[in-house]
Amino acid sequence: MEEYVKRDVYLNRLIVRRDNNLIKVVTGPRRAGKSFLLDPIFKDYLLEQGVPEDHIICISFDVEDEETPQELLDREKLKEYLYSRIISKTEPYYVFLDEIQEIEGFERIVNGLNKRSNVDVYVTGSNSKFLSNEINTIFRGRSDEVNIMPFTFKEFCQDRSEAVNELWKEYYTYGGLPALRRMPTPEQKTTYLQRLWKKTYLDDVVERHHVENRDALEAIADALCSSVGSLTNTTRITNTLASVRKIKITDDTVAKYIGYLEEAFLFNEARRFNIKGNKYYENIKKYYAVDVGLRNARLNYRQQEQTHLMENVIFNELLYRGYAVDVGVVEKREMKNGKSEYKQYEVDFIATNGKDKFYIQSAFAIDDDEKRQQELNSLLKIDDSFRKIVIVGQDIVEYTDEKGIRFMGLFQFLQSGV
């Protein structure tokens, strides 16, 4: 087999969950590499650890996979096959079940396997029938979810020899879906991404939720793609659909359809948090695309603002590293024209993982003192002692200024961390 991107972060998340008596459920967007994470990546690791190959049982139920015997799509035949392979009652076995939702009543088989002390079970499933918010119920609270995303920029650059600036252009244009590594031309990449939207992602949502107004669903997907990095709410989207697309739909339906798109791992929301008031604004949020290439393809590459794309990539990188991410606002009472009034200063990201917390401003360029001060204003008005970082799209030498604010280049952040 050709050399592959090992995805060490996700591999380690499986390693620490190995033999924990829970069903490991790998979730994420279609074509992000869920199946590949199990076989060959995790399988190769187990083999290196001395697990006999006949103790690793890998079955894919993807209808496109010709290697799976048709008879195994029958639940009783599958059960018979699995238990015929698990010969010992004491030696450890590892069972990988890919696209398990193709088996009617799969939860009974998986829960049964998990009851055996020497069987460690790993499954993946399609988001059209297998949602994250249903996993706990399906597996009776005995599951452990590992969510994966498309390639990060660092993963994307693995085994690539081009200049980093050229790789960045390709990444922010076409994104990080693994299959793109085998597609050398822009035409191939574009066709692939647009076909996924038309024939896979939206079909999944329509099928799972019995969506009646597909035009509205697609218009909302377009609106979220267009508003990446911008504050928005359901009312604004409803009004935009009515005025621009002539689609009349209620705020409640817009909110419901956005939820469907999030459940399909196409978008993530970032809630707006009042740092000084220590509370969320419930009705105003930002949405970011799980993959910028998918976002660009959906818009036919009409909106290629590097500022917003850079912000989206930073957001995804923080999620990949295990942080919870909000967008922040600092309210300050200031005098203007002899009157006291509140002014709001936006903070691009608040990242926390329970033990660590920091604030980030994303600045594509800081060309002069005015622009630099504009980026610093919100950070300087935060009174706490947590780290404050400005990530700059330019190639700069990292430094910390006299206020304790750290400046670093985008590539340094994406390839090394904070």
PyMOL commands that set and color helices and strands:
alter all, ss='L'
color gray80, all
select helices_A, chain A and resi 8-15+34-48+53-55+70-73+75-85+100-102+106-114+132-138+153-156+164-174+178-182+186-209+214-226+234-245+251-263+292-298+306-320+369-380+410-416
alter helices_A, ss='H'
color red, helices_A
select strands_A, chain A and resi 23-27+56-60+93-98+119-124+143-147+267-274+279-289+324-336+339-352+357-363+387-392+399-400+406-409
alter strands_A, ss='S'
color yellow, strands_A
deselect
rebuild
show_as cartoon
